[in-house]
Amino acid sequence: MEKIKIPKVSTLSEPLRGFDAINGGPQFKGTLHLTNHHLIYSCKRINLKEGNPLAQKTSEFWITYHIISRCTFRPTGPGSAIPSNIRIRGRDFSSITFNFDDPAQAKDVFETIKGLTCRLKRINKLYAYRYKGNPREDPIKGWEIYDARAEWKRQGISEKGIDRGWRISTINSDYVFSPTYPALLVVPTSISDNVLNYAAKFRSKARIPALTYLHPVNNCSITRSAQPGVGIRSARSVQDERLVGACFSASDNLSAGSTPENRSSPTASQLDIVEITPEDANMAETDIEKLEDMMIATAEDDGDQPRIYGAQRRNLIVDARPTVNALAQHAAGFGSENMDNYKFAAKAYLGIDNIHVMRNSLRKVVEALKDGDLTPLPPNRELLAKSNWLKHIANILDGSALIARQVGIHHSHVLIHCSDGWDRTSQLSALSQIMLDPYYRTLDGFIVLIEKDWLAFGHMFQHRNGYLNSEKWFTTEYDGLAGSSVQPGLNDPPRNEKIENALAKTKRFFTKRTPTDEVDSDGEPIYEETPGLFRAPAKGTPEEEEATKENETSPVFHQFLDAVYQLLRQHPKRFEFNQHFLRRLLYHTYSCQYGTFLHNNEKARLDAQVSKLTRSVWDYILADRAKFLNSDWDGGVLDDHVRGKERLLFPRLEEVKWWFELFGKTDEEMNGPSMPPVEQFHQKSASRGASTGVLTEIETANSDVVSGDQKPDTAVNASPRQLNSGNAVGLSGLRSSLSNLSIGGIAQSQVKALIMHIIITSGLACYE
């Protein structure tokens, strides 16, 4: 094959350090095989320190090319005492280094690996389309495990069942209505498909508010959507308002004449967002009832208006984005709901960062770990702390717990969205359901949850994971010190210098950076570094469309699994599966061995015939089910009167720790006594003027903004962690000014540039 320049390398010296979580191990002589889809290394494992030939054992390691996240070639000159090497890092955080005595041979191997990894061009050339599977997996039939109608029936919704206020619509059965949404959508019974057609025009990608979870006890709902098309002119859609209102009342037992339209909007104090402490995280049912009574008693009274069940609910629209990001979306014709038009709810901004921040955060984690395979020293804990990875995980858990409390304790409805509703929305939706429903803590239920909230609702696995890799991930370093350790972060500019650089860039804003009409798949504007016309949306060959775009990659699903790990570690008896299952699932998210995660949405998988041409990852998981079961599981027994067995489950944010097993380290190395706990990250953020918690702003029709800079009596039960002491009022004023802005004949590009310039120069956006 043309791509395989050198299929076999013998007498290869390979230091087996860092591979499969083995650190500081001895070196082995072995043979390297390069096949179409795998790098296979086999060796006689001898402990060179003891030199005992009787201890020989043949070992074989298979590395799928698409698990490679970075591959570095470090050549040395002829006659050098230091061998040339190839260092491979996996997306599963494994690492392996091959040393070569022959630099030319090393170069050929490097180019071969690069070619086999990056030059497939099409998704249907990946290993999954060649893999035949283990015969033990044949009886599982993983593609048939998830049945949308069966899951909705489990939740109490079916055509033949009792009308619980919801119906299954087939408006998207051909994926024309919304190509990124599932074929079956559950919507309020009172809303016709005709109304859905009109409402779709107001939501990005026609991703309308649709049901994902209905609580079995109180009939409260979690719905999800994309951002609304508000724009700089504060556009509205009566059909969208009607749809959201129907979602918030579909299951209510309201008295006659009480509808979402005539119910008053709750004030900020009526929201009574209460932070549950670790001691109260799993309170008994009687405690929950007392808490609820207390919250109702402290809510503002509406005078002579009688209390009606449902009317005092704290229905919530959750915008997962930082407020400034949502505001910037107005320039692209979108944004966030104008709560004057949604008086039956309040809106909460969570301040969860976008895909680019998360990608950079993980990159910093990797930098802190990067020499772990070459040295027995522990990771650089200062760099780990600077990555803010644990802070991001804690924020995602915090936001999910807020949603779970609103539904499970406050008996309220929640609508979740971010920009396009397939990244942060999927994280929050899935995690909140795990906290609410014990079924999703079982192995089978967790599989259904991933199928429903990640795969069916269109998380862009192909874009986020970059399965066709990138040649940028293959580098050559001519440092003459192959295998030498380089401590990262030592030459980083100080924070003040970064700020000065950012200000300098702002001054060049209008001359050097022009916003385009194109946005990335997280809904964020894309900028080109040269002045000129807008770039048209990418149109071309299928190869160009499927190529990895590095700025689209992000560890969104990885973060979800990390958050699940935190819940599992904190509540070890409440989950049927173990952390090994989560690790293998993350591995196969990237391995391209199974077809489950290869495409961006349900329609794309159907078009690619993945169920016919590839195996499901659930075949692998369920064929070896016993390996992934948690021996400490309590069997899912529920008793709300016994602590530790309640239906509800909440995270203890101060106990969020590093998933050390995933990184191939020990608990002591990553979570030792000198490792700053997660709350210190929040304190550092607070000292910089950033949010100290995930909830950054509350907005209602009655009260534009409630934030941490207001007096305690205006936010009765809001805890210091949950309120922002920053720029909420300024943002509110800016939003109002923009909505009243007369743009006349100003070009759309100039409006976009103006808005982004205001945001940056006003200090409303904080860049690290």
GIKAVEN-V948713 format. One line per field, one symbol per residue. ss: DSSP state (a for helix, b for strand, c for the rest). Layout:
BEGIN
ss = ???
END
This chain:
BEGIN
ss = cccccccbbbbbbbbcccaaacccccbbbbbbbbcccbbbbbbbccccccccaaaccbbbbbbbaaabbbbbbbcccccccccbbbbbbbccccbbbbbbccaaaaaaaaaaaaaaaaccccaaacaaacccccaaaccccaaacccaaaaaaacccccccccccbbbbcccccccccccccccbbbbccccaaaaaaaaaabaaacccbbbbbccccccbbbbcccbcccccccccaaaaaaaaaaccccccccccccccccccccaaaaccccccaaaccccaaaaaaaaaaaaaacccccccccccccccccbbbbcccaaaaaaaaaaccccccaaaccccbbbbcccccaaaaaaaaaaaaaaacccccccccccaaaaaaccaaaaaaaaaaaaaaaaaaaacccccbbbbccccccaaaaaaaaaaaaacaaaacaaaaaaaaaaaaaaccccaaaaacccccaaabbbccccccccccccccccccaaaaaaaaaaaaacaaaacbbbbbbcccccbbbbcccccccccccccaaaaacccaaacccaaaaaaaaaaaaaaaccccccbcaaaaaaaaaaaaaccccccccccaaaaaaccaaaacccaaaaaaacaaaabcccccccccccccccccccccccaaacccccccccccaaaaaccccccaaaaaaaaaacccccccccbbbccccccbcccccaaacccccaaacccccaaaaaaaaaaaaccccccccaaaaaaaaaaaaaaccccccc
END
